[in-house]
Amino acid sequence: MNTLTAGAKAPLFTLQDQQGNAVSLQECLTRGPVLVYFYPKASTPGCTVQACGLRDSKAELDSHKVTVLGISPDPVAKLAKFVEKQSLNFTLLSDEDHSVADAFGVWGEKKFMGKIYDGIHRLSFLINTDGTIAHVFDKFKTSDHHQVVLAQIAAQQ
């Protein structure tokens, strides 16, 4: 796993959102910075806590013109259920073949309860409007992810 670092160019991508619409990173960057956050699986406890923290911080993120894109290997239909059940107010993207996760260097070997498997590592990337990665979030709890992100955004301004 070769995770991208701050200063690197973010790989441009287009993925389907929870409604099956194509969403491109390049288009989102025309509106302001983008937080791309990778999470393992929709509707699991940790992923739900993380998503709800971002949902509840949307007004503050909007005030900094930050677009949130959550990416997982879940199919579009599962993302739609997750958005509806949790009243999420930002875009989730389906990366079923994990090509975008591979490009960002967040797909790799994981260990859980004695099992070894390949999956998404929970990392987030704040991307500047010029496409460079401003910050990589790799040390946080799902419950305080939104606070760590907002603190970093405030520090950069």
PyMOL commands that set and color helices and strands:
alter all, ss='L'
color gray80, all
select helices_A, chain A and resi 25-29+45-56+58-63+76-86+99-104+145-156
alter helices_A, ss='H'
color red, helices_A
select strands_A, chain A and resi 14-17+22-24+34-38+67-72+91-94+107-112+115-120+124-127+133-137
alter strands_A, ss='S'
color yellow, strands_A
deselect
rebuild
show_as cartoon
